[in-house]
Amino acid sequence: QVQLVESGGGLVQAGGSLRLSCAASGRTVSSYAMGWFRQAPGKEREFVATMSRSGISTDYADSVKGRFAISRDNAKNTMYLIMDSLKPEDTAVYYCAAGYYSRRSNGYDFWGQGTQVTVSS
């Protein structure tokens, strides 16, 4: 199995940027498709971005397209979510996941603990 740990969350003003990291152990990130999801208080978990196992294919939610980018560094066994032009509605707990290339949360077998991103107005 693979264990995932997110980091890099914090408080940022609207228009700012953050880079979230997802460090893997047990297995390499290259063994899986990887995804990012987020959940705001009182709302269900929603899809943010995903990258195929090969890294060739990516997919993004319409709400983040053009602002967020998913990447993977196999040498560091780490996945990233680079977030630019952040908006208050991006405020949520962000989770990384490993599994199949999918926009659905049930396509992923392994999940990190989450990291909080708060964007102020």
C-alpha positions as CSV (number, residue, x, y, z in Angstrom):
1,Q,0.0,0.0,0.0
2,V,0.9,3.6,-0.3
3,Q,0.7,6.3,2.4
4,L,0.1,9.9,1.5
5,V,0.7,13.0,3.5
6,E,-0.4,16.5,2.4
7,S,1.4,19.7,3.4
8,G,1.7,23.3,2.2
9,G,-1.7,24.6,3.2
10,G,-2.2,27.9,5.0
11,L,-3.8,31.3,4.9
12,V,-3.4,33.4,1.8
13,Q,-5.1,36.6,0.4
14,A,-7.3,36.4,-2.6
15,G,-5.2,36.5,-5.7
16,G,-2.3,34.8,-4.0
17,S,-0.6,31.5,-4.6
18,L,0.1,28.3,-2.8
19,R,1.8,25.0,-3.6
20,L,0.4,21.9,-1.9
21,S,2.6,18.8,-1.6
22,C,1.6,15.2,-1.3
23,A,4.5,13.0,-0.2
24,A,4.1,9.2,-0.7
25,S,5.7,6.3,1.1
26,G,5.4,2.6,0.8
27,R,4.9,2.7,-2.9
28,T,6.0,5.2,-5.6
29,V,3.6,7.8,-7.0
30,S,4.4,6.5,-10.4
31,S,2.5,3.4,-9.6
32,Y,-0.8,5.2,-9.6
33,A,-2.9,7.9,-11.1
34,M,-3.0,10.7,-8.6
35,G,-5.8,13.2,-7.8
36,W,-6.7,16.2,-5.7
37,F,-10.0,16.7,-4.0
38,R,-11.3,19.4,-1.6
39,Q,-14.1,19.7,0.9
40,A,-15.5,22.9,2.4
41,P,-17.5,22.9,5.7
42,G,-21.1,21.7,5.1
43,K,-20.3,20.6,1.5
44,E,-19.5,17.3,-0.1
45,R,-16.0,16.4,-1.3
46,E,-15.4,17.7,-4.8
47,F,-13.0,16.9,-7.6
48,V,-10.1,19.3,-8.3
49,A,-7.6,17.7,-10.6
50,T,-6.1,14.4,-11.6
51,M,-3.1,13.1,-13.4
52,S,-2.7,9.7,-15.1
53,R,-0.1,7.1,-14.1
54,S,2.1,8.1,-17.0
55,G,1.7,11.8,-16.4
56,I,0.6,12.3,-20.0
57,S,-3.1,13.0,-19.2
58,T,-4.5,15.6,-16.8
59,D,-8.0,16.7,-16.0
60,Y,-9.3,19.7,-14.0
61,A,-12.5,20.9,-12.6
62,D,-13.9,23.8,-14.5
63,S,-13.8,26.0,-11.4
64,V,-9.9,25.7,-11.2
65,K,-9.0,25.3,-14.9
66,G,-6.4,27.8,-15.9
67,R,-5.5,28.6,-12.2
68,F,-4.4,25.3,-10.8
69,A,-1.8,22.8,-12.1
70,I,-1.2,19.3,-11.0
71,S,2.4,17.9,-11.3
72,R,4.4,14.9,-10.1
73,D,8.1,14.6,-9.3
74,N,8.9,10.9,-9.4
75,A,12.4,11.4,-8.0
76,K,11.0,13.0,-4.9
77,N,8.0,10.6,-4.8
78,T,5.8,13.7,-4.4
79,M,2.8,15.1,-6.1
80,Y,2.0,18.8,-6.2
81,L,-1.0,21.1,-6.7
82,I,0.2,24.6,-7.7
83,M,-2.6,27.1,-7.1
84,D,-2.6,30.6,-8.5
85,S,-5.1,33.4,-8.5
86,L,-6.8,32.0,-5.4
87,K,-10.3,32.9,-4.6
88,P,-12.3,32.8,-1.3
89,E,-14.4,30.0,-2.8
90,D,-11.2,27.9,-3.0
91,T,-11.2,27.7,0.9
92,A,-11.4,24.0,1.8
93,V,-9.5,21.1,3.2
94,Y,-7.5,19.6,0.3
95,Y,-6.9,15.9,0.0
96,C,-4.5,14.0,-2.3
97,A,-5.4,10.5,-3.4
98,A,-3.9,7.6,-5.3
99,G,-5.8,5.2,-7.5
100,Y,-7.3,5.3,-11.0
101,Y,-7.5,8.3,-13.3
102,S,-11.0,9.6,-12.4
103,R,-13.0,12.6,-11.5
104,R,-14.9,10.5,-8.9
105,S,-13.7,10.1,-5.4
106,N,-14.5,6.4,-5.4
107,G,-11.9,5.9,-8.1
108,Y,-9.2,6.3,-5.5
109,D,-8.0,3.7,-3.0
110,F,-5.6,5.7,-0.9
111,W,-6.1,9.1,0.7
112,G,-4.0,11.6,2.7
113,Q,-5.2,13.3,5.9
114,G,-5.9,16.7,4.3
115,T,-4.4,20.2,4.5
116,Q,-6.4,23.4,5.1
117,V,-6.3,26.2,2.6
118,T,-8.0,29.4,3.6
119,V,-8.3,32.3,1.2
120,S,-9.3,35.7,2.6
121,S,-11.3,38.3,0.8
